[in-house]
Amino acid sequence: MSVAQTIQEKFDHELWALYRANPPKTFAVAVSGGSDSMALLHMAKDWADRNDVTVQAVTVDHGLRPEAADEAAYVAQIARSLGVKHDILHWDKRPVHNMQAEARTARYDLIDQWRGPVTDVLLGHTATDQQETFLLALKRGSGLDGLSAMPQVRTYRQMRLIRPVLSFARDELRAYLTARSIHWVEDPSNTNSDYDRIKLRQAEPDLSVLGLTHDKFRLATLHLQRARDALDFYVREAADRVASEKYGSVVLTPEPTFELPEEVQFRLITYAIQYVTSAPYKPRFSALSEALEALKVGRGFSLSGTLLFWYKGAIWITREYQAIKDVECDPGQIWDSRWCLTAPYGRVRALGPQGCAQVPKEAKENLPHKVAMSLPALWDKDQRCICPILSENSQDAAILVTSFKESLP
């Protein structure tokens, strides 16, 4: 058996293990043009042709390098030669703080908006990436979630991100491409030692000599992922006992919440914040710890676009109005990543102070003002509004895409 056939067979096994003989009709492959994603595209297409599955491909051009447009065009050419439908997406913004993190989030957001009915998006992350991610997390002093690194399957909003080559070393995929005479793009940033990830990549030979191989790192992350999954089981169990949902906010019963093991408390509040904001990444542990200590002594806290506060003996975690005051969309679209207002008129934006003044007093009874401010409302050109959630005649016009407990991992 040739090198390419051996690696393809390993890939087939990984994909069948992920899908358990129930693959989707169509999946998408995110392709940058680098060796990892280029190998993924070819292996996925080979597998799909033998299993009656359609493949689509997508490339995100972040516009951060002058070569990016040519690289995307090259991927489009390769996709055409394979008979794969391909689209190029463009990021029009520029990173403000952390370039790599912001570019990654933008890539996932753009793909999510592009994918249509396709739920599964295959990514080319490898064992090499997994090792680097683990070491970066270790350098930051991360906890269990950070050290667990990348799972094979992860839900991002309503799409599934699937990493079928997570057990492959980068050199293995390059051997596959070389054996098939397939060219790939070399990103010059992959040799830029200004980035910590590249420094770790350059240290890989020394780590291997010490026995710290890709396989050992993968084994460690699998152990950590099992521990994380066990903790999340108890978080879901705790949520059934101490958490409820009102007006899209998460409400916690304080006494039983504070009796939970501390790690379960942290995770429960973290997931509530992520649910309320639809944020893919967790708040920093230091800020989360400060927020929990504030709540335990009866104080409120603002964190990651949410407000955590006490109201009538309960703890509320709600969207912060200031974080969404400029977010607008048309009815029928998803507002703030989780609300859909179905009425056929007006524009959707937060109720805010102007809208709160238009809501009858009795409709706001037992509703914290902070919660009312961030509820979605329908506004007309004369700045009159209706908040379906607070209107007996229109409540069905406001739909949450998912519930808190459904969003728990």
N, C-alpha and C positions, 0 to 999 in steps of 0.2 A: 504494500500500500504506500502511495506517495505521501510526502509531507503534507501537501494540501488536503489530501483525502483524510488523513489521520486527524488533522485539526478540524476539518468539516464534520467529521463523525463525532468528535467531542462536542462541537457546537450543537449538533442535532440532539445529542443526549441532554445537554443543558436546557434547550428550548422545550423539549418534551417534558422534562422534569418540572419546568415552570408552568406549562400549560396543562399538564396531566391529561393529555389526549383530547383537550377541548379548546383548540386555538380559535381566535376570532376570525371573522371573514377577511378583515383587513387590519394591518397594523402599519405604523409609520416608523421610519428610521431617521434619527437626527444625525446628519452627516456634515462634519466640518471640512473634510478633505484630508485630515490627518490619518496616520496609519490605523489607529484603533477603529475609528468610525468607518473608514473605507473597507477594512476587512469585515466589519459587521454588516455593511450594506451587501457585500457580495455573498457572504455566508447566509444571511437572512433571505436573500433573493433565491439562492439555491434551494434552501429548505422550503420556502414558500411555494416554489414551482412544483415541488414534489408532494405538497400537501394541500393544494388548491386554496392557497391564501394569497390575497393581493397585497403588494408592498407599495407604500408611498414613501417618498423621501423629502426631507426639508433641511435647508441650510439657513442659519441665521448670520447675516452680515452685520456685525456690530459697528462697522465703520470706524474702528479704532486703529486699523493699520491700512496703509495704501494698497497692500497686496490682497486684502480681503475680498474685494470684488472679483479679481481674477480667479481666486481660489474657489469662490462660490460658482463662478461660471464653469470651472473645470469639473466640479461635482455635478453640475447640471448636464454636462456633456457625458460623463460616465453613466449617470442615471438613464439618460436617453439610450445609450448603447445597451443597457440592460433591460430596456422596456419598462422602466419605472417612472411613474409620474413624479415630478420634482418641482418644488417651489423654493424661492429665495425670499426670506423675510428680512426687513431692514429695521434697525434700531435707530431712531432719530434723536435720542437723548444722549447725554454724556455723563459718565460717572462722576459723582460728587465726592464720595469718601473712599470706599473700598472698591477699586475698579473690578477686580475679579468677582467679588461677591455680587455687585450690582449687575455686572454683565451676565452672570449665571441666572439671576432672578429674571432679568429681562428676556433671556433666551427662553426660559420656561413659560413666561407669560405670553410671549409672542407665539410660541408653538401651541399653547392652550387656546389662543384666539383663532389660530389657523386650522386646527385639526378637524373641525366639524364633528361628524358622528363617530370618528375614530377615537377609541378610548385608550389604546395601548401605544406608547411611544418607546421604541428601543433606543437605548443610549450605549455608547461604546466605552464605558468605564471599565478598566481592567484591574487585575491584581496589583499591578504597579501603582495605579491611582489609589487603590485601597490602602496600600502600605504607606504612601505619602500622606493620605488623609489621616490615618491613625497617628503618624508621627507628628503632624501639624497639631492635632488635637492634644497629644501628649505635651508638646511644647507650650501650648496655651494653658495647660493644667485643667483640661476639660473633664467633665464627669462621664457617667456611663454612656449617655447618648452620643457625645462627641467621640469617645473611644470606640463605640460600636461601628463607627464609620458608615459606609454606604450599604444599605440593604439591597438585595436583588430586585425587590419590588417595593415601590413607594407611591403613595397617592399624593398627587399635587392638584389641589382643587378637585376637579372631576375627572382628571386623566390619570392613568397609571404609567409611571416611569419604570421601565424594565431594563435591567442590566444583565444580559445573557452572557457576556464575556468577562464577568467579574472574577472568574477562576483562571483566566488566561493572562500570562505575562505579556507585556508589550512586545518583547522579542519574539514570542511565539506567533503573534499576529503578523509581525513583519516577515517572519519566515513563510507564513501562508501567502502573503502578497508577493514576495519574491519568487516563490515557487510557481506562481501563476502569472508572473511578469506584469503585475499591476502596480502602477506608480501611485504615490501618495504625496501630499503636501507637507513640507516641513515648516512649522511655525517658528520664526526666529525667537519668539519669546520663550520657547522651550529650552533655550540655552542661556537665558538671561538670569544670572545668579543674583540679581537684585531681589528676586522672589524667593521666599523661604522654601516653597515647594521645589524649585529647581535646585537649591542647595542640597535638599534631602535626596533628590534624584541623583545628584552627582556623588553623594555619599553611599549610594546603594552597594557598590562593589565591596566596600569596607564592611558594611553590615552583613553581607552574605558570607564573608570570610568568618565572621563571628557566629554564624549559624542563624542569623536573623534574616531568613529567606521569605519570599512571597508566601509560600505555603504556611510558614509559622505565623506570619501576620494574619493571614486569612483565617487560620484556625483560632487565633486569639479573638478576632472580631466576631466569629461565629459563636463562641462561648459568651461573649459580652452581649450579643444580640439576643441570645436565649434568656439571659438574665433580664434584659430590658423588656422583653416580651412578657416575662413572668410578672414584672412590676406593673406593666400596663394592664394586665389581667385584674390585678387588685385595684388599680385606679378605676377601671370600669365598674367593678363591684362597689367601690366606695361611692362613685357618682350616683349609682342607683339609690343609695341611702341618704346622701347629704346634699345632692344638687338637683335643682329644678331649672326651668327656663321660663322667663316671662318677658314678653315684648322683645324677644331676640337677645336678651341679657341672661347671663348665668347667675343664679341666686344660690348661695350656700348657707346651710344651717351651721352656725358657728361652732357650737359645742362639740358635736360629733366630728366636724371637720378638723378641729384642733386636737382631737384625740387620735387622729390617724398618725401612722409613722411619718416622720418629717419628710422623707423622700416622696411619699404618696401625696402629702400636702403640696409640695412643690410641683409635682407633675400635674395634679388636678388643676391648680391655678394656672399653670403654664398652658395646658390644653384649653382652658376657658378663655384665656387671652388670645390664643391662636384662633379659636372658633369665632370670637367676637370681631377680630380684625381680619380674618382669612390670611394671616401672615404665615408663610411657609417655614419661617425660622423662629426659634424660641428666643425670648428675651434673655439678656445676660443674667447669669446666676447671681451676681452681686446685687443687681437691681431687684431681682425677684426676691432675694433674701430680705432686702430692706423693705419691700412691699409687704411681705408676710409678717415681719416684726411690727410694722405700723398697724396692720389690721388687728393683730393680737392685743394691742393696747387701745383699740377703738379709733384709730386714725385712718383717714383715707390716703390714697396714693394714685398718682398718674404714671402709667407705664405702657410704653409701646403702642400708643394710640388708644388706650383704654383708661377708664376711671374705675378704681376699686374703692368702694365706700360702704359704710353702714347705713341701713335704712330700716327702721322699725324692727330692730333685733335680728336682721339678716345682713349678709354680705352680698353686695351686688357687684358684678363685673360687667360693665357696659361700654359701648363705643363712646369715645371722646368726640364731642361736637367739633372742636377745633381741628381734628384730624380729617374730617370729612366735609367741612362746610363748603368746599368748592367742588365737590364731586357731584356730577350731574349725568343723567342719561335719559333716553326716551323710555316711555312705558313699554313693557315687554322685554327690555334688556335687563341684565343683571346689574343692580346698583350696589356699590360697595362690596362686590364679590359674593353677596349672599342673599340679597332681597330682589324679588321680582314683583313689580306693580303692574297689573294687567289692564287697568283702565285705558281706554283709547284716546286719551287727550292729555295735554299739558307736558311738563317736564318733571322728572323725578330728582329731588334733592332733599337734604335734611330739613326737618321741621324748623329747627333753630328758634331764636327768640321771637322773630316776626311771626312764624307759624304758630308757636305756642300761644301767642296772644289771640289767635283766631279760634283756638280749640275751646269749646265750652268747658266751664269749670268742672262740671260733673263727669265729663269724659276723662279728666286727668286725676280723678279721685284715687288715692292709694298708688299713684304712679310717681316715682321720683322725678323731679324736674330734669335732672341730669340725663335720665333715660329718654324722656320726652324730646329733649333737644336733638337727639341723634336719630330719631325715628324717620323713616322715609315718608315723604309727602309728595303729592301731585300739585304743581304750581301752574297757574295760568299766566297769561301775559300781563294781567292787571295785578299780579302778586297776591292773588287770592289763592288759598290752598285748601286741600283736604288731606287729612291723614287717615288712610283706610283702616289702620290698626285701631284707631280710636273712634271710628265711626261705625255704629251698629249696622248701617245699611251697606257698608263697603268693605267689611273685614275680609271677605273672600278675595278682594282685589290685591291683598298683600300676602305674598308667599315667601317663606324662607326656603332657600335651596336645600338646606339640610338642617338637622337639629344638632344640638350640642352632643347628645349621647351617640348619635349616628356618626359624628365626626371623630369620636375617640379612636385612637389606634388599636 
